[in-house]
């Protein structure tokens, strides 16, 4: 395995997850039932195999010098060695998390395995609480094949861990003590979740039937006209207590594509068009309104900093909702004619976008 690079492992995951989505899509299209709310096409227990295999895969991905994963390994080793000089910029929640894991093991691969297991479990827990058994495996497979999922599990690990913790409490319909405590833990792990938490609380209290699509359009126009101004204005928030994030804003990563990214914009607008269309067809559901509005607002704010290098790291704070937005309406009732073809087609589009960008 040592002859393979981390990029090779990314390609393995992209091709493998796309193949899995293709098989699922084929199974859906060949299904003679119009809907499958009672009998799973694929047993949802298969999710637990994916959970374990995915955690092993993430944990054993090669660690390349100066990569994010290499930095996380150094943080963990510093805690093992009680070397506090390397922990100055580590946020308190992540420091405590590392201390807890270090109490049980001093092996980095075990540390990454546990972290990946938590990361995958957050998504799986949310899916099992939100979707009927017949849709759980389908949604989880789509989730792992979506753009950004792999990066948050193997590269942007701390942010992925924080987002996963948030998802354990995300299905709460009211602002409760449970939701507040869970959100606080997520923020302590990675401060970018403060943005997600605030918008989530706002949507719970002040959601609208139009799902704030007008805000997204307005922010798109502002980004086109005043993009550089917003990058400078939000710079302090985007700097995430380490030199690597500073370099994103200071353009030290000159080889990375910067500027207004049309491909990411097209990918981001697809679920908005779908959500608008499905609601025009008469689909009404309070939880769908919540996740759709949350996506629209989070993605709208991302538009303001779309020119920042590595902007997909910020975009994924909204992108993680895309598989749920596409599948949730179909899991509730027969929303469209030829519904199985819709599901299969949307799944293939999401997986193909990830494959296309991963193999560039």
CORLIN-V381597 format. One line per field, one symbol per residue. ss: DSSP state (A for helix, B for strand, O for the rest). phi: phi as a letter, one per 40 degrees, with the letter a starting at -180 (. if undefined). psi: psi as a letter, one per 40 degrees, with the letter a starting at -180 (. if undefined). A space follows every 10 residues. Layout:
BEGIN
ss=???
phi=???
psi=???
END
This chain:
BEGIN
ss=OOOOOAAAAA AAAAAAAAAA AAAAAAAAAA OOOOOOOOOO OOOOOAAAAA AAAAAAAAAA OOOOOOOAAA AAAAAAAAAA OOOAAAAOOO OAAAAAAAAA AAAAOOOAAA AAAAAAAAAA AAAAAAAAAA OOAAAAAAAA AAAAOOOOAA AAAAOOAAAA AAAAAAAOOO OOOOOOAAAA AAAAAAAAAO OOAAAAAAAA AAAAAAOOOO OOAAAAAAAA AAAAAAAAAA AAAOAAAAOO OOAAAAAAAA OOOOOOOOOO OAAAAAAAAA AAAAAAAAAA OOOOOAAAAA AAAAAAAAAA AAAOOOOOOO OAAAAAAAAO OAAAAAAAAA AAOOOOOOAA AAAAAAAAAA AAAAAAAAOO
phi=.ccccccccc cdcccccccc cccccccccc ccccbbcbbc cbdcccdccc dccccccccc ddbbdgcccc cccccccccc cfccccbcbc cdccccdccc ccccabbdcc dcccccccdc cccccccccb bcdcbccdcc cccccccgcc cccbbccccc cccccdccbc cccbcbcdcc ccccccccca cccdcccccc cccccbcbcc fgcccccccc cccccbdccc dcccdccccb gacccdcdcc gccccccbgc cccccccccd cccccccccc chcbacccdc ccccddcccc ccdcbcccdg cccccccbcc cddccccddc ccaccacfcc cdcccccccc ccdccccccc
psi=deeiiddddd dddddddddd ddddddddde heidifedhh dhheeddddd ddddddddde hihiheiddd dddddddddd efgedeedeh iddddddddd ddddiehddd dddddddddd dddddddded iideeddddd dddeeihddd dedecfdddd ddddddeded eheihidddd dddddddddh ededdddddd dddddfiide ffdddddddd dddddfdddd dddeddddhf eiddddddde fdgdehhaah hddddddded dddddddddd eehhhddddd dddddddddd ddddfdehif eddddeedde eddddddddd edigdiifdd dddddddddd dddddddde.
END
